Amino acid sequence: MHQLRPLLLCLFAACAAPPAQQPEALIDPNDIDPAVLNPGSPEEVPLGKFLADMAASIQAWSHKTWSATSSADMRKQNLLEHHITQEARKRQEDLLYSLEAGPQRNRVIAAAALGFTRDPEVLSPLLDALEDPDPRLVGNALLGLTILEDPNTPTERIASILKFDKDPELRWSAAYCARTLVERGVRDEGLLDAARAALLDSEPVVRAQCCLLLAIHGDADSFDAMEALIRDPVPLVSAAAIGAVGMLGEKVPERRGDCARALTRELSADDLEQRRRARKSLVRLSGRDYGDDVDQWRGWVSRLP
């Protein structure tokens, strides 16, 4: 079963990001065309009702994904995701029909639902949907591509949205999709270039996602920009930067000392949560724990090149 990345979920939970900053499906269960009949078997639920049910389920899944704070919440989220996946796979042809030939409101719902099929066959239709002028459809196509996680996903259009789109919600949806694909092993210089530029984006979610993306990739040249984001005024971004700097130190040996020094400086920060995050990242990076003893951490760092 598909799992959203725990690191990112923890960052959002810890920083209590407002709902407006949390990616979710841009659909309304009531915003479908109920007059459209199911083109498949007459015994099946009519397409209009099926899409309404999928919309409601995906909205609930989206909320649970970003608000889950306990193992019980995660189990509920996983069960709901399993249900959506089963339903999407059973009606995959209907969803493709809706995306490619249905009314616009149905296309918007189908774009998100198709990602849950995890079938590479839906990759091309979702990529085509990124060219639509309707930002709702583009946003849900990005969500579908994120859930699909196909390592063969071409990223040119995603990078273009991330770097140039004027809609902030589409940029952070593109950033989230890009980070997920990089985790799956996608390596594209155009996407990395867009992520580097997006470290200066006005949207906090974009900055946070791209900081993590570049760390996952092991982009040593982005260290200075990542370090600067540690003191970002938005806690979400600062938390992501601390995690990203620690991750970069693990992935890029020649930057290990620089990353450790940057994190050690945060052990003297005024903010308690900032110090806690820095120590946690240092523990992962060093394989040891000196607790709150800043002098011992500084001693360890001083021995690094």
C-alpha positions as CSV (number, residue, x, y, z in Angstrom):
1,M,0.0,0.0,0.0
2,H,1.1,3.5,-0.8
3,Q,2.5,5.4,2.2
4,L,3.1,9.1,2.3
5,R,6.5,9.9,3.7
6,P,6.6,10.0,7.5
7,L,9.3,12.7,7.7
8,L,7.1,15.2,5.9
9,L,4.0,14.2,7.8
10,C,5.8,14.7,11.1
11,L,7.0,18.1,10.0
12,F,3.5,19.3,9.1
13,A,2.1,17.8,12.4
14,A,4.8,19.4,14.5
15,C,4.4,22.8,13.0
16,A,0.6,22.8,13.0
17,A,0.5,24.2,9.5
18,P,-2.8,25.9,8.8
19,P,-5.2,23.8,6.6
20,A,-4.8,26.3,3.8
21,Q,-1.2,25.2,3.4
22,Q,-1.9,21.5,3.4
23,P,-2.2,19.8,0.0
24,E,-5.6,18.3,-0.5
25,A,-7.8,17.2,-3.4
26,L,-9.5,20.2,-5.1
27,I,-12.9,18.5,-5.4
28,D,-16.3,18.8,-3.9
29,P,-18.5,15.7,-3.6
30,N,-21.5,17.8,-4.7
31,D,-19.7,19.3,-7.7
32,I,-20.3,16.5,-10.2
33,D,-22.7,16.0,-13.1
34,P,-25.3,13.4,-11.8
35,A,-26.9,13.2,-15.3
36,V,-23.9,11.3,-16.7
37,L,-24.7,7.6,-16.7
38,N,-22.3,4.8,-16.2
39,P,-20.9,3.8,-19.6
40,G,-20.1,0.3,-18.3
41,S,-22.2,-2.5,-16.9
42,P,-25.8,-1.4,-16.0
43,E,-25.5,-3.4,-12.8
44,E,-22.9,-1.1,-11.5
45,V,-23.5,2.1,-9.5
46,P,-24.2,5.0,-11.8
47,L,-21.1,7.0,-12.7
48,G,-22.4,10.1,-11.1
49,K,-22.9,8.5,-7.7
50,F,-19.6,6.6,-8.0
51,L,-17.7,9.9,-8.6
52,A,-19.6,11.6,-5.7
53,D,-18.6,8.7,-3.4
54,M,-15.0,8.8,-4.6
55,A,-14.8,12.6,-4.1
56,A,-16.1,12.2,-0.5
57,S,-13.6,9.4,0.2
58,I,-10.6,11.2,-1.2
59,Q,-11.5,14.4,0.7
60,A,-11.7,12.3,3.9
61,W,-8.4,10.6,3.1
62,S,-6.7,13.9,2.4
63,H,-7.8,15.3,5.7
64,K,-6.8,12.2,7.6
65,T,-3.4,12.1,5.8
66,W,-2.4,15.6,7.0
67,S,-4.0,15.5,10.4
68,A,-3.1,12.0,11.6
69,T,-1.1,12.2,14.8
70,S,-1.4,8.7,16.3
71,S,-1.1,5.1,15.2
72,A,-4.9,4.8,15.4
73,D,-5.3,7.7,13.0
74,M,-2.8,6.2,10.6
75,R,-4.6,2.9,10.6
76,K,-7.8,4.6,9.7
77,Q,-6.1,6.5,7.0
78,N,-4.6,3.3,5.6
79,L,-7.9,1.5,5.6
80,L,-9.6,4.4,3.8
81,E,-6.7,4.5,1.3
82,H,-7.1,0.7,0.7
83,H,-10.8,1.2,0.1
84,I,-10.2,4.1,-2.4
85,T,-7.6,2.0,-4.2
86,Q,-10.0,-1.0,-4.6
87,E,-12.8,1.2,-5.9
88,A,-10.5,3.1,-8.3
89,R,-9.1,-0.2,-9.7
90,K,-12.6,-1.7,-10.2
91,R,-13.8,1.4,-12.1
92,Q,-10.5,2.4,-13.8
93,E,-12.0,2.4,-17.3
94,D,-14.9,4.6,-16.1
95,L,-12.4,7.0,-14.5
96,L,-10.4,7.2,-17.7
97,Y,-13.6,7.9,-19.6
98,S,-14.5,10.6,-17.1
99,L,-11.1,12.3,-17.4
100,E,-10.8,12.1,-21.1
101,A,-14.4,12.7,-22.2
102,G,-16.5,13.7,-19.3
103,P,-17.8,17.1,-18.1
104,Q,-15.1,19.3,-16.5
105,R,-16.4,18.7,-13.0
106,N,-16.1,15.0,-13.4
107,R,-12.7,15.2,-15.0
108,V,-11.5,17.1,-11.9
109,I,-12.5,14.2,-9.6
110,A,-11.3,11.5,-11.9
111,A,-7.8,13.0,-12.1
112,A,-7.3,12.6,-8.3
113,A,-8.9,9.1,-8.2
114,L,-6.8,7.6,-11.1
115,G,-3.6,8.0,-9.1
116,F,-5.0,5.5,-6.5
117,T,-5.0,2.7,-9.2
118,R,-1.2,2.6,-9.1
119,D,-1.4,1.5,-12.8
120,P,1.3,2.9,-15.1
121,E,-1.4,3.0,-17.8
122,V,-2.9,6.1,-16.2
123,L,0.4,8.1,-16.4
124,S,-0.1,9.5,-19.9
125,P,-3.7,10.7,-19.3
126,L,-2.6,12.4,-16.1
127,L,0.3,14.1,-17.8
128,D,-2.1,15.4,-20.5
129,A,-4.3,16.8,-17.8
130,L,-1.4,19.0,-16.6
131,E,-1.9,21.1,-19.8
132,D,-5.6,21.9,-19.0
133,P,-6.4,25.6,-18.3
134,D,-8.5,24.7,-15.3
135,P,-6.3,24.9,-12.1
136,R,-8.5,22.5,-10.3
137,L,-7.9,19.8,-12.8
138,V,-4.1,20.6,-12.9
139,G,-4.0,20.4,-9.1
140,N,-5.8,17.1,-9.0
141,A,-3.6,15.7,-11.8
142,L,-0.6,16.6,-9.7
143,L,-2.1,14.8,-6.8
144,G,-2.8,11.8,-8.9
145,L,0.8,11.7,-10.2
146,T,2.0,12.1,-6.6
147,I,0.0,9.1,-5.4
148,L,0.9,7.1,-8.5
149,E,4.6,7.5,-7.8
150,D,5.7,6.2,-11.2
151,P,9.5,6.4,-11.5
152,N,9.1,6.8,-15.2
153,T,7.1,10.1,-14.9
154,P,8.4,12.8,-17.2
155,T,9.0,15.9,-15.1
156,E,9.3,18.8,-17.6
157,R,5.8,20.1,-17.0
158,I,6.0,19.6,-13.3
159,A,9.2,21.6,-13.1
160,S,7.6,24.3,-15.2
161,I,4.6,24.6,-12.9
162,L,7.0,24.6,-9.8
163,K,9.2,27.3,-11.3
164,F,6.8,29.6,-13.2
165,D,3.1,29.1,-12.3
166,K,1.5,32.2,-10.7
167,D,-0.9,30.0,-8.6
168,P,0.8,29.3,-5.3
169,E,-1.4,26.2,-4.6
170,L,-0.3,24.7,-7.9
171,R,3.4,25.5,-7.1
172,W,3.2,23.7,-3.8
173,S,1.3,20.8,-5.3
174,A,4.1,20.5,-8.0
175,A,6.7,20.7,-5.2
176,Y,5.1,17.9,-3.3
177,C,4.8,15.8,-6.5
178,A,8.4,16.5,-7.4
179,R,9.7,15.5,-3.9
180,T,7.8,12.3,-4.1
181,L,9.2,11.4,-7.5
182,V,12.8,12.2,-6.4
183,E,12.2,9.8,-3.5
184,R,11.3,7.2,-6.1
185,G,14.6,7.7,-7.8
186,V,13.7,10.2,-10.5
187,R,16.7,12.3,-11.4
188,D,16.2,15.2,-13.8
189,E,18.4,18.3,-13.9
190,G,15.5,20.5,-15.0
191,L,13.5,19.4,-11.9
192,L,16.5,20.0,-9.7
193,D,17.0,23.4,-11.2
194,A,13.4,24.3,-10.5
195,A,13.7,23.1,-6.9
196,R,16.8,25.2,-6.3
197,A,15.1,28.3,-7.6
198,A,12.0,27.5,-5.5
199,L,14.0,27.7,-2.2
200,L,13.3,31.4,-2.6
201,D,9.6,30.9,-3.3
202,S,7.1,33.1,-1.5
203,E,5.1,30.1,-0.4
204,P,6.4,28.3,2.7
205,V,5.2,24.9,1.6
206,V,7.2,25.2,-1.6
207,R,10.4,26.2,0.2
208,A,10.0,23.3,2.7
209,Q,9.2,20.7,0.0
210,C,12.1,21.7,-2.2
211,C,14.5,21.8,0.7
212,L,13.7,18.2,1.4
213,L,13.8,17.3,-2.3
214,L,17.3,18.6,-2.7
215,A,18.5,16.9,0.4
216,I,17.0,13.6,-0.7
217,H,18.9,14.0,-4.0
218,G,22.1,14.9,-2.2
219,D,22.6,18.2,-3.9
220,A,25.7,19.4,-2.1
221,D,25.7,22.8,-4.0
222,S,22.4,23.7,-2.2
223,F,23.9,23.5,1.3
224,D,24.2,27.3,1.7
225,A,20.6,27.9,0.7
226,M,19.4,25.1,3.0
227,E,21.4,26.5,5.9
228,A,19.8,29.9,5.4
229,L,16.4,28.4,5.6
230,I,17.1,27.0,9.1
231,R,16.3,30.6,10.3
232,D,13.3,31.0,8.1
233,P,10.5,32.8,10.1
234,V,8.0,30.1,9.2
235,P,8.4,27.1,11.5
236,L,7.4,24.7,8.8
237,V,10.3,25.8,6.6
238,S,12.8,25.9,9.4
239,A,11.9,22.4,10.6
240,A,12.2,21.1,7.0
241,A,15.6,22.8,6.6
242,I,16.9,21.3,9.8
243,G,15.9,17.9,8.7
244,A,17.2,18.5,5.2
245,V,20.7,19.7,6.4
246,G,21.0,16.6,8.6
247,M,20.0,14.4,5.7
248,L,22.5,16.1,3.3
249,G,25.3,15.5,5.8
250,E,24.4,11.8,5.8
251,K,24.3,11.6,2.0
252,V,27.3,13.8,1.1
253,P,30.4,12.9,3.2
254,E,32.3,16.0,2.1
255,R,29.5,18.2,3.5
256,R,29.1,16.3,6.8
257,G,31.2,18.8,8.8
258,D,29.4,21.8,7.4
259,C,26.0,20.3,8.1
260,A,27.0,19.3,11.6
261,R,28.3,22.8,12.4
262,A,25.1,24.4,11.1
263,L,23.0,22.1,13.3
264,T,25.2,22.6,16.3
265,R,24.8,26.4,16.1
266,E,21.0,25.8,16.5
267,L,21.6,24.2,19.9
268,S,21.9,27.7,21.3
269,A,18.8,29.0,19.7
270,D,16.2,30.8,21.9
271,D,13.4,28.6,20.7
272,L,13.2,25.3,22.6
273,E,11.6,23.4,19.7
274,Q,14.4,24.6,17.3
275,R,17.0,23.2,19.7
276,R,15.1,19.9,20.0
277,R,14.9,19.5,16.2
278,A,18.6,20.4,15.8
279,R,19.6,17.8,18.4
280,K,17.4,15.1,16.8
281,S,19.0,15.8,13.4
282,L,22.5,15.7,15.0
283,V,21.8,12.4,16.6
284,R,20.9,10.9,13.3
285,L,23.9,12.4,11.6
286,S,26.4,11.5,14.3
287,G,25.1,8.2,15.6
288,R,25.6,9.4,19.2
289,D,23.6,11.5,21.6
290,Y,25.2,14.1,23.9
291,G,21.8,15.3,25.0
292,D,21.7,19.0,25.8
293,D,25.5,19.3,26.5
294,V,26.4,21.8,23.8
295,D,30.1,21.7,24.7
296,Q,30.3,18.0,23.9
297,W,28.5,18.5,20.6
298,R,30.9,21.3,19.8
299,G,33.8,19.0,20.7
300,W,32.5,16.3,18.3
301,V,32.0,18.8,15.5
302,S,35.5,20.3,16.0
303,R,37.0,16.9,15.0
304,L,35.1,16.9,11.7
305,P,36.8,18.1,8.5
